[in-house]
Protein backbone atom coordinates (compact mmCIF):
# COMPACT_ATOMS: atom_id res chain seq x y z
CA UNK A 1 0.00 0.00 0.00
CA UNK A 2 1.09 3.53 -0.63
CA UNK A 3 1.22 6.00 2.24
CA UNK A 4 -1.98 7.61 0.95
CA UNK A 5 -3.74 4.22 0.82
CA UNK A 6 -2.55 3.37 4.34
CA UNK A 7 -3.92 6.70 5.61
CA UNK A 8 -7.29 6.13 3.94
CA UNK A 9 -7.43 2.58 5.25
CA UNK A 10 -6.59 3.71 8.78
CA UNK A 11 -9.22 6.45 8.67
CA UNK A 12 -11.95 4.11 7.45
CA UNK A 13 -11.11 1.09 9.56
CA UNK A 14 -10.45 3.14 12.71
CA UNK A 15 -9.24 -0.02 14.42
CA UNK A 16 -5.78 1.24 15.40
CA UNK A 17 -4.09 -1.86 14.00
CA UNK A 18 -1.08 -1.79 11.66
CA UNK A 19 -1.75 -1.91 7.93
CA UNK A 20 -2.92 -5.34 6.75
CA UNK A 21 -0.44 -7.67 5.12
CA UNK A 22 -2.87 -9.96 3.27
CA UNK A 23 -5.81 -9.35 0.96
CA UNK A 24 -8.01 -11.42 3.27
CA UNK A 25 -7.15 -9.30 6.32
CA UNK A 26 -7.55 -6.09 4.28
CA UNK A 27 -11.01 -7.09 3.09
CA UNK A 28 -12.19 -8.46 6.44
CA UNK A 29 -11.25 -5.27 8.25
CA UNK A 30 -12.87 -3.08 5.59
CA UNK A 31 -16.06 -5.17 5.64
CA UNK A 32 -16.21 -4.81 9.42
CA UNK A 33 -15.68 -1.05 9.10
CA UNK A 34 -18.34 -0.80 6.38
CA UNK A 35 -20.89 -2.52 8.66
CA UNK A 36 -20.03 -0.18 11.52
CA UNK A 37 -20.20 2.97 9.38
CA UNK A 38 -23.49 1.84 7.77
CA UNK A 39 -25.14 1.91 11.19
CA UNK A 40 -24.48 5.64 11.47
CA UNK A 41 -27.15 8.29 11.22
CA UNK A 42 -25.36 10.84 9.09
CA UNK A 43 -24.82 10.91 5.33
CA UNK A 44 -21.07 11.14 6.02
CA UNK A 45 -21.11 7.87 7.95
CA UNK A 46 -23.06 6.11 5.22
CA UNK A 47 -20.61 7.51 2.65
CA UNK A 48 -17.72 6.13 4.70
CA UNK A 49 -19.43 2.71 4.55
CA UNK A 50 -19.61 2.93 0.77
CA UNK A 51 -15.97 4.03 0.57
CA UNK A 52 -14.89 1.09 2.70
CA UNK A 53 -16.81 -1.30 0.43
CA UNK A 54 -15.31 0.33 -2.65
CA UNK A 55 -11.78 -0.27 -1.31
CA UNK A 56 -12.25 -4.06 -1.16
CA UNK A 57 -9.71 -5.96 -3.22
CA UNK A 58 -10.25 -8.99 -5.41
CA UNK A 59 -9.10 -12.05 -3.47
CA UNK A 60 -5.93 -13.83 -4.47
CA UNK A 61 -6.75 -17.11 -6.23
CA UNK A 62 -5.13 -18.97 -3.33
CA UNK A 63 -7.39 -17.17 -0.82
CA UNK A 64 -10.65 -17.96 -2.66
CA UNK A 65 -11.08 -21.33 -0.95
CA UNK A 66 -9.36 -23.61 1.48
CA UNK A 67 -9.12 -26.31 -1.18
CA UNK A 68 -5.65 -27.16 -2.33
CA UNK A 69 -5.01 -27.78 -5.98
CA UNK A 70 -3.58 -31.21 -6.66
CA UNK A 71 -0.62 -31.46 -9.05
CA UNK A 72 -1.87 -32.00 -12.59
CA UNK A 73 -5.40 -30.85 -11.74
CA UNK A 74 -7.34 -28.78 -14.26
CA UNK A 75 -7.32 -25.23 -12.88
CA UNK A 76 -9.16 -23.62 -15.80
CA UNK A 77 -12.26 -21.59 -15.07
CA UNK A 78 -15.48 -23.55 -14.74
CA UNK A 79 -18.01 -22.93 -17.48
CA UNK A 80 -21.75 -22.59 -16.99
CA UNK A 81 -23.44 -24.96 -19.48
CA UNK A 82 -27.06 -23.86 -19.07
Secondary structure by P-SEA (a helix, b strand, c coil): ccaaaaaaaaaaacccccccccaaaaaaaaaaaaaaaaacccaaaaaaaaaaaaaccccccccccccccccccccccccccc
